[in-house]
Amino acid sequence: MIDSLLKNYTSVEEDQVTVWFKAAEVTKFPKNGGACVKYKEKQIAVFNFTREGVWYACQNLCPHKMEMVLSRGMIGEDMGTPKVACPLHKNTFSLKTGENLNGTLEAIAIYPVKVTDGFVYIGFSE
């Protein structure tokens, strides 16, 4: 079961995007925080990093205890790297690369985000 959950999530680079999923209006996301959206079988954490003027998206599944909680994590920076900290055990992940910044956990999947006409879109490769 755990392996099947993790296989749902694979990072996507912007040049690999074949589908831009219209997630929600910009106003539906908290400033300097995250929210979860569902795309097919995937739960995606979307972060409005207003302090930096940048949006990020990653899998909502924390690989530590396999809980869908990253969208509720705290965002910030680690030596210039934007990050999210899991709200349960504070494992931190880069929002640019998905790398685990404070341990040996597997990297999380990340996805490109764009904002067009007041809507947030997440890029997927199908």
C-alpha positions in Angstrom: 0.0 0.0 0.0 2.8 2.5 0.9 4.7 1.8 -2.3 1.5 2.4 -4.3 0.9 5.7 -2.6 4.5 6.9 -3.3 4.3 5.7 -6.9 1.5 8.2 -7.5 3.9 11.1 -7.0 6.7 11.9 -9.4 8.3 15.4 -9.8 7.5 17.3 -12.9 9.8 19.9 -14.5 8.0 22.7 -16.4 9.3 21.5 -19.8 7.6 18.1 -19.0 4.2 19.5 -18.4 1.5 18.1 -20.7 -1.5 19.2 -18.6 -2.1 22.4 -16.7 -4.7 21.6 -14.0 -6.8 24.6 -13.0 -6.7 24.2 -9.2 -8.7 27.2 -7.9 -8.8 31.0 -7.7 -5.8 32.7 -6.2 -8.1 34.0 -3.4 -8.8 30.4 -2.2 -5.2 30.0 -0.9 -4.0 31.5 2.3 -1.2 34.0 2.1 2.2 32.6 3.3 0.5 29.2 3.8 -0.8 26.1 2.0 -3.9 24.3 0.9 -4.6 20.9 -0.5 -6.1 20.2 -3.9 -6.9 16.9 -5.5 -5.9 15.9 -9.0 -7.1 12.4 -9.9 -5.6 10.2 -7.2 -3.1 12.7 -6.1 -3.4 15.1 -3.1 -1.2 18.2 -3.9 -0.1 20.8 -1.4 -0.1 24.3 -2.9 1.7 27.2 -1.2 1.3 30.9 -1.7 4.7 32.2 -0.6 3.6 35.8 -0.6 6.7 37.1 1.2 8.7 35.9 -1.9 5.9 36.4 -4.5 6.2 32.8 -5.6 3.9 29.8 -5.7 5.0 26.2 -5.1 3.3 22.8 -5.3 4.4 19.4 -3.9 2.9 16.1 -2.9 0.7 16.4 0.2 2.0 13.0 1.5 4.8 13.2 4.0 7.1 10.2 3.5 7.9 9.9 7.2 4.6 8.5 8.5 2.7 8.5 5.2 0.3 11.1 6.3 -1.4 13.6 4.0 -0.4 16.7 5.9 2.2 18.8 4.1 -0.3 21.4 3.0 -0.7 22.3 6.7 3.0 22.7 7.2 4.8 25.9 8.0 6.7 27.5 5.1 9.9 29.4 5.4 13.5 29.5 4.2 16.7 27.5 5.0 19.7 29.5 3.8 17.8 30.9 0.9 16.0 27.6 0.0 12.2 27.8 0.3 10.9 25.0 2.5 7.9 23.4 4.1 8.1 21.7 7.5 5.8 18.7 8.2 3.3 19.8 10.9 3.6 16.4 12.7 7.4 15.8 13.1 9.0 18.9 11.5 10.8 17.1 8.7 11.6 19.8 6.2 11.6 19.6 2.4 12.8 22.0 -0.3 9.9 23.5 -2.3 12.3 23.9 -5.3 13.8 20.4 -5.4 11.8 18.2 -3.0 15.0 17.3 -1.1 14.7 16.4 2.6 16.7 19.2 4.3 17.1 17.8 7.8 17.3 14.0 7.5 17.5 11.0 5.3 13.9 10.7 4.1 13.2 10.4 0.4 12.6 13.6 -1.6 9.0 14.6 -2.2 7.6 15.3 -5.6 7.3 18.9 -6.8 5.2 20.4 -9.5 5.4 23.6 -11.5 2.8 26.3 -10.7 1.6 29.2 -12.8 -1.0 31.9 -12.1 -3.1 33.1 -15.0 -6.1 35.4 -14.9 -6.5 35.0 -11.2 -6.4 31.2 -11.2 -3.7 28.8 -9.9 -2.6 26.1 -12.3 -0.5 23.0 -11.5 1.6 21.3 -14.1 1.4 17.5 -14.6 3.0 15.0 -17.0 0.6 12.3 -18.2 
